[in-house]
Amino acid sequence: MKVLVCMSVVPDTTTKITFTNSDTSFNTQGVQFIMNPYDELALTKALDIADPAGGSVTILHVGPADAEPAIRKALSMGATEAVRINAAPTDAQFVAEQIAAYAKDKGFDFILTGRESIDYNGGAVCGLLGAMLNLPSINVITQLGVSGQTATIERDIDGGREIVSCPLPFVASAQKDLCEPRIPNMRGIMAARTKPLQIIEPVSGANHVNYSKFELPQPKQGVRMISAENPEELLHLLRNEAKVI
């Protein structure tokens, strides 16, 4: 059993978001980056399947060197090895191209991604990878089992969930109900220091998305108290200020 897990890094949820370069770039100064939570679920499920079979789990990240602490955390969770493609992850198409170029001849039994990264929330890499590698792709999976050369997968759909089966290899993206993320223990943390981390250069590829401007949401307004005996004022505010009716 040989599994690839695609990992991104995202700002910690307590990060104060600011922008630079005339609001066209995210300001990374002083930001603490962490492993994308959905990717933690993907890694945990990959380990749950590969470990009993004596298999291997490779972590793949597209990004610069400052992501290596998060990569080492993935190794401390139990991943066998890690690969970092030395390129800024400009957009989902570019990232998928880099992953596909690496994975196409490695013989992985399946590839897992997170449902989306919690910063840009694009959710496009899984489907793009499936198309580029000519593999089945299944989004937002909540259960995954592998028996022989067939996977049984439960996934979210509009209004419910469905169970599908598909042959190996395939690509799938992890949803929050898939499993509980592993917590690294001291043995794993120590072992992660010596596990291999391969750094490779990207294949040529153009940026497919340009950001013209980022804007922060409007700050929350203070609470306005309206007397229960004055519903006319409430209707006036909802219609003329909030413009919701």
C-alpha positions as CSV (number, residue, x, y, z in Angstrom):
1,M,0.0,0.0,0.0
2,K,1.5,3.3,-1.2
3,V,-0.4,6.5,-0.4
4,L,0.2,10.2,-1.3
5,V,-1.2,12.9,0.9
6,C,-1.2,16.5,-0.4
7,M,-0.6,19.1,2.3
8,S,-1.0,22.8,2.4
9,V,-0.1,25.3,5.1
10,V,-2.5,28.0,6.2
11,P,-2.5,30.9,8.7
12,D,-3.4,30.0,12.3
13,T,-7.1,30.9,12.9
14,T,-6.1,33.6,15.4
15,T,-4.0,35.5,12.8
16,K,-4.8,39.1,12.2
17,I,-5.2,39.4,8.5
18,T,-3.6,42.3,6.6
19,F,-2.5,43.0,3.0
20,T,0.4,44.6,1.2
21,N,1.3,45.8,-2.2
22,S,-1.8,48.0,-2.6
23,D,-4.0,45.2,-1.2
24,T,-3.0,42.7,-3.8
25,S,-1.0,40.3,-1.5
26,F,-1.5,38.7,1.8
27,N,0.9,40.0,4.4
28,T,2.8,37.0,5.8
29,Q,4.9,39.1,8.3
30,G,4.6,37.6,11.7
31,V,2.0,35.1,10.7
32,Q,2.1,31.6,12.3
33,F,1.4,29.0,9.7
34,I,-0.1,25.6,10.5
35,M,-1.0,22.4,8.6
36,N,-4.3,22.8,6.9
37,P,-6.9,21.0,9.2
38,Y,-8.6,19.1,6.4
39,D,-5.1,17.8,5.3
40,E,-4.6,16.5,8.9
41,L,-7.7,14.4,8.4
42,A,-6.4,13.1,5.1
43,L,-3.1,12.2,6.6
44,T,-4.7,10.4,9.6
45,K,-7.0,8.3,7.4
46,A,-4.1,7.4,5.0
47,L,-2.1,6.2,8.0
48,D,-5.0,4.3,9.4
49,I,-5.2,2.4,6.1
50,A,-1.5,2.1,5.2
51,D,0.0,1.2,8.6
52,P,-1.8,-2.2,9.1
53,A,-0.8,-3.2,5.6
54,G,2.8,-2.3,6.1
55,G,2.5,0.5,3.6
56,S,4.0,3.9,3.2
57,V,2.5,7.4,3.3
58,T,4.3,10.3,1.5
59,I,3.5,13.9,2.3
60,L,3.7,16.3,-0.6
61,H,3.7,20.1,-0.2
62,V,4.0,22.9,-2.8
63,G,5.6,25.9,-1.1
64,P,8.7,27.6,0.2
65,A,11.1,26.6,2.9
66,D,9.1,28.3,5.7
67,A,6.6,25.5,5.5
68,E,9.0,22.9,6.7
69,P,8.0,23.0,10.4
70,A,4.5,22.0,9.4
71,I,5.9,19.3,7.2
72,R,7.9,18.0,10.1
73,K,4.7,17.8,12.1
74,A,3.2,15.7,9.4
75,L,6.2,13.4,9.7
76,S,5.8,13.2,13.4
77,M,2.2,12.1,13.0
78,G,3.5,9.0,11.2
79,A,4.2,9.8,7.5
80,T,7.0,7.8,6.0
81,E,8.6,10.6,4.0
82,A,8.0,14.1,2.7
83,V,8.5,16.0,-0.5
84,R,8.5,19.7,-0.9
85,I,8.2,21.3,-4.3
86,N,10.1,24.5,-4.1
87,A,7.5,27.0,-5.6
88,A,5.0,29.5,-4.3
89,P,1.5,28.0,-4.5
90,T,0.0,30.8,-6.6
91,D,-3.3,29.1,-7.5
92,A,-5.0,25.7,-7.5
93,Q,-4.3,24.9,-11.2
94,F,-0.5,25.5,-10.7
95,V,-0.5,23.4,-7.5
96,A,-2.3,20.5,-9.2
97,E,0.1,20.6,-12.1
98,Q,3.0,20.3,-9.7
99,I,1.5,17.4,-7.8
100,A,0.4,15.6,-11.0
101,A,3.9,15.9,-12.5
102,Y,5.4,14.3,-9.3
103,A,2.8,11.6,-8.8
104,K,2.2,10.4,-12.4
105,D,4.9,7.7,-12.4
106,K,5.2,6.9,-8.7
107,G,2.5,4.1,-8.5
108,F,0.5,5.4,-5.6
109,D,-2.5,3.3,-4.7
110,F,-4.5,6.5,-3.9
111,I,-4.1,10.2,-3.3
112,L,-5.8,12.2,-0.6
113,T,-6.2,15.9,-0.3
114,G,-8.1,18.1,2.1
115,R,-11.6,19.2,1.1
116,E,-10.1,22.8,0.8
117,S,-7.6,25.0,2.4
118,I,-9.1,27.2,5.1
119,D,-7.5,30.4,3.8
120,Y,-8.7,30.6,0.1
121,N,-11.4,27.9,0.3
122,G,-11.1,26.9,-3.3
123,G,-11.6,23.2,-3.1
124,A,-10.4,22.6,-6.6
125,V,-7.2,20.6,-6.3
126,C,-8.8,17.2,-5.9
127,G,-10.9,17.4,-9.1
128,L,-8.0,19.0,-11.1
129,L,-5.7,16.2,-10.0
130,G,-8.2,13.5,-11.0
131,A,-8.5,15.1,-14.5
132,M,-4.7,15.5,-14.9
133,L,-3.9,12.0,-13.8
134,N,-7.0,10.5,-15.5
135,L,-8.1,9.0,-12.2
136,P,-11.5,8.9,-10.5
137,S,-11.9,11.8,-8.1
138,I,-14.3,11.8,-5.2
139,N,-14.9,15.0,-3.2
140,V,-15.7,15.6,0.5
141,I,-15.5,12.0,1.7
142,T,-16.6,11.1,5.2
143,Q,-15.7,7.4,5.2
144,L,-13.1,5.4,3.4
145,G,-12.3,1.7,3.3
146,V,-10.0,-0.3,1.0
147,S,-10.3,-4.0,0.3
148,G,-8.0,-5.5,-2.3
149,Q,-8.1,-3.2,-5.3
150,T,-11.5,-1.6,-4.5
151,A,-12.3,1.4,-2.3
152,T,-15.7,1.9,-0.6
153,I,-16.3,5.6,0.0
154,E,-19.1,7.6,1.7
155,R,-19.3,11.2,0.8
156,D,-21.5,14.3,1.2
157,I,-24.0,15.3,-1.4
158,D,-26.7,17.9,-1.5
159,G,-29.4,16.8,0.9
160,G,-27.6,13.7,2.3
161,R,-24.7,11.3,1.7
162,E,-24.0,8.6,-0.8
163,I,-21.9,5.4,-0.8
164,V,-19.7,4.7,-3.9
165,S,-17.1,2.2,-4.8
166,C,-14.2,2.7,-7.2
167,P,-11.1,0.8,-8.3
168,L,-7.6,1.8,-7.1
169,P,-5.9,4.2,-7.9
170,F,-8.1,7.2,-7.2
171,V,-8.1,10.8,-5.8
172,A,-10.3,11.9,-2.9
173,S,-10.7,14.9,-0.6
174,A,-11.2,14.6,3.1
175,Q,-14.2,16.1,4.9
176,K,-14.4,16.8,8.7
177,D,-16.3,13.6,9.6
178,L,-13.7,11.3,8.1
179,C,-11.7,10.8,11.3
180,E,-10.2,12.5,14.3
181,P,-6.7,13.9,13.6
182,R,-3.7,12.1,15.1
183,I,-1.8,13.9,17.9
184,P,2.0,13.4,17.5
185,N,3.6,11.6,20.5
186,M,7.1,12.1,21.7
187,R,8.4,9.1,19.8
188,G,7.0,10.4,16.6
189,I,8.4,13.9,17.2
190,M,11.9,12.5,17.7
191,A,11.6,10.2,14.7
192,A,10.5,13.1,12.5
193,R,13.8,14.8,12.8
194,T,15.6,12.1,10.8
195,K,12.9,11.1,8.3
196,P,13.7,12.1,4.7
197,L,12.5,15.4,3.3
198,Q,13.2,15.7,-0.4
199,I,13.2,19.1,-2.0
200,I,12.6,19.3,-5.8
201,E,12.2,22.1,-8.2
202,P,8.8,22.8,-9.9
203,V,8.0,21.9,-13.4
204,S,7.4,24.9,-15.7
205,G,3.9,26.3,-15.4
206,A,2.2,29.7,-15.7
207,N,0.2,31.4,-13.1
208,H,-3.5,31.1,-14.0
209,V,-4.9,33.5,-11.5
210,N,-4.0,37.1,-10.7
211,Y,-5.4,38.9,-7.7
212,S,-6.5,42.4,-8.3
213,K,-7.4,43.4,-4.7
214,F,-8.2,41.9,-1.3
215,E,-10.7,43.6,1.0
216,L,-11.5,42.9,4.6
217,P,-15.1,42.5,5.6
218,Q,-16.9,45.5,7.2
219,P,-16.4,45.6,11.0
220,K,-19.3,44.5,13.1
221,Q,-21.7,47.3,14.1
222,G,-22.7,47.8,17.7
223,V,-26.0,46.4,18.9
224,R,-29.0,48.7,18.7
225,M,-31.7,48.2,21.3
226,I,-35.3,48.7,20.1
227,S,-38.3,48.7,22.3
228,A,-40.7,45.8,21.9
229,E,-43.4,48.5,21.8
230,N,-42.0,50.1,18.7
231,P,-42.0,47.5,15.9
232,E,-42.3,50.3,13.3
233,E,-38.7,51.4,14.1
234,L,-37.4,47.9,13.6
235,L,-39.1,47.6,10.3
236,H,-37.7,50.9,9.2
237,L,-34.2,49.9,10.1
238,L,-34.4,46.5,8.4
239,R,-35.8,48.0,5.3
240,N,-33.7,51.2,5.0
241,E,-30.4,50.5,6.8
242,A,-29.9,46.8,6.8
243,K,-31.8,46.5,3.4
244,V,-32.8,42.9,4.2
245,I,-36.5,43.3,3.5
